[in-house]
């Protein structure tokens, strides 16, 4: 036998004397479970949030999310681009659009929801009809008041929430 074979055999026998198959399997199981739980650990998302910047003014009609918009901007009415103002409720039904974010040059699916419950806001009217279809395809038509199913059918303003990448 060569010197390498002898060293390998001695070290293998030494490990075999100290470690049983059960303990080796238990250790392997711990490693696998630990590896599976690794993605669940809390991590800082500050760097990720910085890369998803949204250029432009959310109170202007040329803001990138508003490419299929028709209505009053909720940001001008006490809300934000993705939240209804106090005293209103978001509609259960929506129309959708696909808009290009100039920050990362990717298309995103945007959900346009009417905020219902009080009279019309009357501020910051925007009407950008990119991708609008006739009423026979209502999910892509922005001329309908989408307050169906709400307790109050009064239209107030519209939000533009990002659903995800297109």
Helices and strands as residue ranges (DSSP letters): H 3-18, H 21-37, G 38-40, H 46-51, G 64-66, E 70-72, G 74-76, E 89-90, E 95-101, E 106-116, E 125-127, G 138-140, E 155-165
